Amino acid sequence: MNKNSKTIIVFCSHLCLNDEMKPYETKEWIVLAENLLENKIQPSDFITFADEDFYNFFKSTNIFKEQAQIDSEIERIKKLIERTARIDYEIEKYEKMGIKIMTRADDIYPKILKTKLGKNCPPLFYYAGNPIILKQKFIGFVGSRNIDIIDEEFTRDTVFKINKKGYGIVSGGAKGVDTISTTTSLKSNIPAVEYISDSMKRKLKNSEVQNYINKNLLLIMSVVNPDAGFDTGMAMARNRLIYAQAAASIIIRADLKKGGTWSGASENLKKRYSPSFCWNHIEYEGNQELIKMGAYPIDETWDGDISIHNMSEKNNILDGYKPKQISIFDEIK
């Protein structure tokens, strides 16, 4: 772990907190990091500043206008830095469980997320598995937790087609569509990535999960602490990670205008993190509405081709699809 990576963990992780500590959230960290870059200061230098250095830095920026705000922020930073030794212990504890941390300052951090999400890209991830898996190309699978046998069959058949095209699977790791798509790919010895929103520690107790991790087939990623329970907000937020990691995304089943699948799919159609394909099931109102909004319809006859030029005539929203450019912040190492 390099020094800048360690600094990001100290400033942004939710490890070893008390009521007086408030770690930096994604947008806060980006603002701070960009100002560090403009002043030619590395994050690892910032963590060793004296009070006078902090004052001079904040006075030279437009982050805060009032002296009281600067004083408060310096105290906040000092409290976060005070937990460094405790964080070291916590990191060591997690590593014994097979859980590590990657940050935006690490080469293993998925560059595709930086490119597509820019300033909305999380400062750090907890992960279990071999990050080399991220070099693969993936298709996202999203859908309801509550599905029937027909949904399961269509999901498996579609995964087989995607796997034959050379793509792995990226999902949210929840029950239903997520689990079925991931498991189907892993049983075919094709890699999968899961962006989960709850306890990684609990998930790693599953022997089958451990088996696939040991085979370098499964990588689990999360922005929440490994001990954290389920959080609806985090579950919603991780959807964009799935869409951004994917070369294209497949929506198996979405409830109309409600739930995480609908929220993530509609956001992706607006932001265009990846081209959207949606099962053209006539009885699924959510699916039909997403197709009207621009998702490309597929059915049992679809051959797994995700080429945008093949869909553009029928799906105008994808014309001129172009991912966002990487931000200046990503020059920081």
Sequence and secondary structure as in RCSB ss.txt:
>XXXX:A:sequence
MNKNSKTIIVFCSHLCLNDEMKPYETKEWIVLAENLLENKIQPSDFITFADEDFYNFFKSTNIFKEQAQIDSEIE
RIKKLIERTARIDYEIEKYEKMGIKIMTRADDIYPKILKTKLGKNCPPLFYYAGNPIILKQKFIGFVGSRNIDII
DEEFTRDTVFKINKKGYGIVSGGAKGVDTISTTTSLKSNIPAVEYISDSMKRKLKNSEVQNYINKNLLLIMSVVN
PDAGFDTGMAMARNRLIYAQAAASIIIRADLKKGGTWSGASENLKKRYSPSFCWNHIEYEGNQELIKMGAYPIDE
TWDGDISIHNMSEKNNILDGYKPKQISIFDEIK
>XXXX:A:secstr
  HHHHHHHHHH  TT  TT     HHHHHHHHHHHHHTT  HHHHTT  HHHHHHHHHTSSS SSHHHHHHHHH
HHHHHHHTHHHHHHHHHHHHHTT EEEETTSTTS HHHHHHHGGGS SEEEEES GGGGGS EEEEE  SS  HH
HHHHHHHHHHHHHHTT EEEE   TTHHHHHHHHHHHTT  EEEE SS HHHHTT HHHHHHHHTT EEEEESS 
TT    HHHHHHHHHHHHHH SEEEE    TT HHHHHHHHHHHHH SS EEEE  TT HHHHHHHHHT EEE T
T      HHHHTTT GGGTT       GGGG  
